[in-house]
Amino acid sequence: MEKRLDYKGRWRNKTVAFHVSEEEGKLIDRCVSLSGLTRQDYIAGVCSAGM
């Protein structure tokens, strides 16, 4: 597997993808927007916070 650095210089070689409903997508988009983070950083942060 090829290793790649992301724009912050971190190793990111694992892709995670999932399907959500239209409503769930809108909720995720709203939360990401309010956080000021990228979608990737927001979801990774929520997961690592134990939510």
N, C-alpha and C positions, 0 to 999 in steps of 0.2 A: 504494500500500500504506500502510495506517495504521501510524504509529509509536506504540509504547506503552512506557512506563517500567515496569520490574518493581519489586518491593517494595524493592529496594536502589537505585533511581534509575538503573538502567542501561537502555539502549535494547535491547529484545528484540522484533524483528518477524519472525523466522524460526522456523518450527515444524519440528521433527525428530521423526519417529515411525518405529518399526520393530517387527517381531514377533520374539519369542524363544520358545524352548521353555519348558516348565514348570520344568525344572532350571535353565536360564539365568536365568529370572526370579527364582527363589529365591536364586541366587548374587548377582545384582545387588542384590536386597533386603537380603541379609545384609551385603554390602560397604557399601551406603549406610548401613545402621543402625550399623555399626561406625565409620564415618567421622564420624557426627554431622552430616553435611551434608544438604541437600535432595537428592533424586534428580537434579534439574537441575544443581545445583552439582557433585555428585559426578561425573556423566558428563562434563560440560564440563571439569572439572579433569583427569580421567583422559585425555581426548582431547588436551588442550593440553599434557599432560606427555609426549606421544609414545608412549603405550602402545598 
